[in-house]
Amino acid sequence: MSPHPLHRLVAHARLDFTTFEGETDTRPGPNHGTLLEAFPRHVARDEKRGAEAVSLARYRPGARRGSKGIEVATGIGLDFDHLPTERASAVVSRLDELGLASLVVSTFSHQAGGDDDNCFRVLLHVSRPVRVAEYARVHGAVNVDLGGLADPKAKDAARLWYRPTCPAAREASAIYRWKDGAALDVDGLLERRLVPEDGPATPTIRRPLRNVNAPYDAARQLAMHRLNTEPSVRRNAAEALHAKVRDNRADGIPCPRCARRSVWFWLNPGEMKTARCDHLNSCGWWGRLDELLDAAGALGA
């Protein structure tokens, strides 16, 4: 994907977008402005529910919220949840390498599990409006270019994006970053045919998995924090996962993606708190220990 044939964009570049008063609002509010106006700086709130939301789309007159009412998508959004700092930094660096005009904003859950728990979204201008039938393919191709770490479920043209909010206690760590650059080359991405119609390809999962999208309530956040910081708790996790423990390393754990016994993690975490699959090229899975326990049915064991 090369941005060079396209003109550079600056913060005042404008696009159509649609606003909603909250997640239950179904009446589109047409707007036109910059990405910085669509997504202004963070507001401190007790919870994200009920916050104003934006869809990077233009709706047909009289339509209700949903893909059927969308005329075209006017931008692309990608959601990145609970990445370690190393991976989050790699995504932002890749954006810069590609020369894309982008707005990176942290989400309400950012650093809920500690300093190494990064949650953010990337919002991009596009070279032309994107048809609803094209959106998942474009989203999938961009995700591949950025490392494949975005949430694959957030690939529908009608996706609602909350305007930036954060808990008051984490307001100082909120991220809001605009970068001048080029619009995403929609036709170039579609011509590459890197991905199938329904989005990015993923390795075949050879065994059923539990749902790892458990609510991030106070108990979950405490478990995340202890698994990130306490060697004794990480050792208990290794036992629950029937891992082989060698010195400071737990390994031989079934991978949630490729199902091979190739996942490992450090018992004394240091800077690397996540678990990772050794098969970097054919699988590349990594994740938090609570996700690994949840996938194995051992969370809370």
C-alpha positions in Angstrom: 0.0 0.0 0.0 1.7 3.2 -1.1 0.4 6.7 -0.2 2.6 8.5 -2.6 0.1 9.0 -5.5 -2.3 10.6 -3.1 -2.3 14.2 -1.7 -1.3 14.8 1.8 -3.9 15.5 4.4 -3.8 17.8 7.3 -5.9 18.2 10.4 -8.5 20.4 8.7 -9.4 17.8 6.0 -13.1 17.3 6.2 -15.5 14.3 5.8 -19.1 13.3 6.4 -19.9 11.5 9.6 -22.9 10.6 11.7 -23.5 11.2 15.4 -25.7 9.3 17.9 -26.5 10.4 21.4 -25.5 7.0 22.7 -25.5 3.3 22.0 -29.3 3.0 22.1 -29.9 6.0 19.8 -31.1 4.8 16.3 -31.6 8.2 14.7 -28.6 9.3 12.6 -27.5 12.9 13.0 -25.7 14.0 9.8 -22.5 16.0 10.3 -19.6 17.3 8.3 -16.2 18.2 9.7 -12.7 17.0 10.5 -11.8 13.8 12.3 -10.7 16.0 15.2 -14.2 17.5 15.4 -15.8 14.1 15.1 -13.6 12.8 17.9 -12.6 15.6 20.2 -10.3 15.2 23.1 -11.1 12.9 26.0 -13.8 13.7 28.6 -13.7 12.1 32.0 -16.7 9.9 32.8 -17.6 7.2 35.3 -18.5 4.8 32.5 -18.4 4.8 28.7 -22.1 3.7 28.3 -24.3 6.6 27.4 -21.4 8.6 25.8 -21.9 10.2 22.4 -20.9 8.0 19.5 -19.9 8.5 15.9 -20.2 6.4 12.8 -17.8 7.1 9.9 -20.6 6.8 7.4 -23.2 8.8 5.5 -26.8 7.6 6.0 -29.6 7.8 3.6 -32.3 10.4 4.5 -34.8 8.9 6.9 -32.8 5.7 7.5 -32.3 4.2 11.0 -29.0 3.1 12.4 -27.5 -0.1 10.7 -25.7 -1.2 7.6 -28.9 -1.2 5.5 -29.3 2.5 6.0 -25.8 3.5 5.1 -25.1 5.1 1.7 -21.3 4.9 2.0 -18.6 4.7 4.6 -16.5 7.8 4.8 -13.6 6.6 6.9 -12.1 3.4 8.4 -11.8 2.6 12.1 -9.8 -0.2 13.7 -10.1 -1.2 17.4 -7.0 -2.5 19.3 -7.8 -4.0 22.7 -5.4 -4.9 25.5 -2.1 -4.9 23.6 1.2 -4.9 25.4 3.2 -1.7 24.9 5.6 -3.3 22.5 2.8 -4.3 20.2 0.9 -1.1 20.5 4.0 0.9 19.7 4.6 -1.3 16.6 1.1 -0.5 15.3 1.7 3.3 15.6 5.2 3.0 14.1 3.6 1.1 11.1 1.1 3.9 10.6 4.0 6.3 10.3 5.9 4.1 7.9 2.9 3.9 5.7 2.5 7.7 5.7 -1.2 7.6 6.6 -3.2 10.5 8.0 -4.5 9.0 11.2 -6.0 9.8 14.6 -5.1 7.5 17.4 -7.2 7.7 20.5 -7.1 5.6 23.6 -10.4 4.0 24.7 -12.1 3.8 28.1 -10.4 0.5 29.0 -6.9 1.8 28.3 -4.5 0.7 31.1 -7.3 -0.8 33.1 -5.0 -3.8 33.7 -1.9 -1.7 34.3 0.7 0.3 32.3 1.2 -2.6 29.8 -2.5 -2.9 29.0 -3.1 -0.6 25.9 -6.5 -0.1 24.4 -7.0 2.3 21.5 -8.5 2.9 18.1 -7.1 4.1 14.8 -9.3 6.3 12.6 -8.3 6.9 9.0 -9.3 9.1 6.1 -10.1 7.2 2.8 -9.3 8.1 -0.8 -12.9 7.7 -1.8 -16.2 6.7 -0.1 -16.3 3.0 0.6 -19.4 0.9 -0.3 -20.9 -1.2 2.5 -20.0 -4.4 0.5 -16.4 -3.3 0.3 -15.9 -2.3 3.9 -14.9 -5.6 5.5 -12.3 -6.2 2.8 -10.8 -2.8 3.2 -10.7 -3.1 6.9 -9.1 -6.6 6.7 -6.4 -5.4 4.3 -5.5 -2.4 6.5 -5.4 -4.7 9.5 -3.0 -6.9 7.7 -0.8 -3.9 6.9 -0.8 -2.8 10.5 0.2 -6.3 11.9 -3.2 -8.1 12.1 -3.8 -7.1 15.7 -7.1 -5.2 15.3 -10.4 -6.7 16.6 -11.8 -8.6 13.6 -15.3 -8.1 14.9 -15.2 -4.3 14.5 -15.3 -4.5 10.7 -18.8 -3.4 9.8 -19.5 -0.1 8.1 -22.2 0.7 10.7 -19.8 0.4 13.7 -20.3 3.0 16.4 -17.2 4.6 17.9 -17.6 6.3 21.2 -16.2 9.8 21.4 -13.1 9.7 23.5 -13.7 9.2 27.2 -11.7 7.9 30.1 -12.0 7.4 33.9 -10.8 10.5 35.8 -8.2 8.4 37.5 -6.6 7.5 34.2 -7.1 10.9 32.4 -3.3 11.7 32.5 -2.5 8.5 30.6 -5.1 9.1 27.8 -3.7 9.1 24.3 -4.8 11.5 21.6 -2.5 11.6 18.5 -3.1 13.2 15.1 -0.6 12.6 12.3 -0.7 14.3 8.9 -0.3 12.0 5.9 -2.2 10.5 3.0 -5.7 9.1 2.7 -6.0 5.3 2.7 -5.8 4.1 -1.0 -9.1 2.2 -1.1 -8.8 1.0 -4.7 -5.2 0.0 -4.2 -6.2 -2.2 -1.3 -9.1 -3.8 -3.1 -6.9 -4.6 -6.1 -4.3 -6.4 -4.0 -6.9 -9.0 -3.1 -5.0 -9.9 0.1 -8.0 -11.0 1.9 -11.3 -12.9 1.2 -14.6 -11.0 1.0 -15.4 -11.4 4.7 -12.1 -10.0 6.0 -8.6 -11.2 7.0 -7.8 -14.9 6.9 -7.0 -16.5 10.3 -5.3 -19.8 11.0 -7.7 -22.8 11.4 -8.6 -23.4 15.0 -8.3 -27.1 15.6 -10.2 -27.3 18.9 -13.3 -25.4 20.3 -12.5 -22.4 22.4 -14.4 -20.8 25.3 -15.6 -17.2 24.8 -12.8 -15.0 26.1 -14.8 -11.8 26.0 -15.8 -11.9 29.6 -16.9 -8.7 31.2 -14.1 -6.5 32.4 -15.6 -5.9 35.8 -13.6 -5.2 39.0 -12.9 -8.8 39.7 -11.5 -9.3 36.2 -9.4 -6.2 36.4 -8.0 -7.4 39.7 -7.2 -10.8 38.2 -5.5 -9.1 35.3 -3.4 -6.9 37.6 -2.3 -9.8 39.8 -1.4 -12.0 36.8 0.6 -9.2 35.4 2.6 -8.5 38.5 2.7 -11.4 41.0 5.1 -14.4 40.2 3.2 -16.6 42.6 -0.1 -16.0 40.8 1.6 -16.6 37.5 3.0 -19.9 38.8 -0.6 -20.9 39.9 -1.7 -20.1 36.4 1.0 -22.3 34.9 -0.2 -25.2 37.1 -3.8 -24.6 36.1 -2.7 -24.7 32.4 -0.7 -27.9 33.0 2.4 -26.1 31.7 6.0 -27.4 31.9 7.9 -25.2 34.4 11.6 -24.7 33.8 13.3 -22.1 35.9 11.5 -18.8 35.1 9.6 -20.1 32.1 6.2 -21.9 31.7 5.8 -23.6 28.3 4.1 -26.4 26.5 0.7 -24.7 26.8 -2.0 -25.3 24.0 -2.3 -22.3 21.8 -5.8 -20.8 21.6 -5.2 -20.2 17.8 -3.2 -23.1 16.4 -3.9 -25.6 19.2 -0.2 -26.7 19.3 1.5 -26.9 22.7 3.7 -23.9 21.8 2.6 -21.1 24.1 4.9 -19.9 26.9 5.3 -17.0 29.4 7.7 -15.8 32.1 6.8 -16.6 35.7 8.6 -13.4 36.8 7.3 -11.1 34.1 9.6 -8.2 34.0 8.7 -6.1 30.9 7.0 -9.0 29.1 3.7 -9.9 30.9 1.9 -11.6 28.0 1.9 -15.2 26.8 3.1 -16.0 23.3 3.1 -18.8 20.7 6.5 -20.0 19.4 5.1 -20.4 15.9 5.5 -16.7 14.9 5.1 -17.1 11.2 2.3 -19.8 10.9 0.3 -18.6 14.0 1.7 -15.6 15.9 -0.8 -15.7 18.7 -0.1 -13.7 21.9 -2.4 -12.6 24.7 -2.8 -11.9 28.4 -2.7 -14.7 30.9 -6.4 -14.2 31.8 -7.3 -14.7 28.2 -5.2 -17.9 28.0 -6.8 -19.2 31.2 -10.3 -18.3 29.9 -9.6 -20.1 26.5 -8.5 -23.2 28.5 -11.5 -23.1 30.8 -9.2 -22.5 33.7 -9.9 -18.9 34.7 -10.8 -18.9 38.4 -9.4 -22.4 38.8 
